Amino acid sequence: MNPDQVDVELRHGELWITGERPTPAEQEGWTWHRRECPAGKFRRIVRLSEDVDAEHIDAEYRDGTLHITVPKSESAKTKRITVKA
């Protein structure tokens, strides 16, 4: 797949990953008994919490793998409080 065949969108607190795998070209003399990765359209929806920083979500396609980074918002990050004696 190519990066332009995949769409990543944030819709109402859900991360939508959609795309289409192309049908592999038929090879002369090859017989397929089974294909592990089916061709065609696909969609995955991941519900996110409200604590995400939507402005800094990043998606990168590298070495055949889609990497998506969803950072927490500053208000959701844990803050350590020092206990005074």
Long-range contacts (C-beta under 8 A, 24 or more apart in sequence): 1-64, 2-61, 3-61, 6-61, 6-66, 8-57, 8-59, 8-66, 8-68, 10-48, 10-54, 10-57, 13-47, 13-48, 13-49, 13-50, 14-45, 14-46, 14-47, 14-48, 15-45, 15-46, 15-48, 15-57, 15-68, 15-70, 16-43, 16-44, 16-45, 17-43, 17-44, 17-45, 17-46, 17-66, 17-68, 18-42, 18-43, 18-44, 49-76, 51-75, 51-76, 52-76
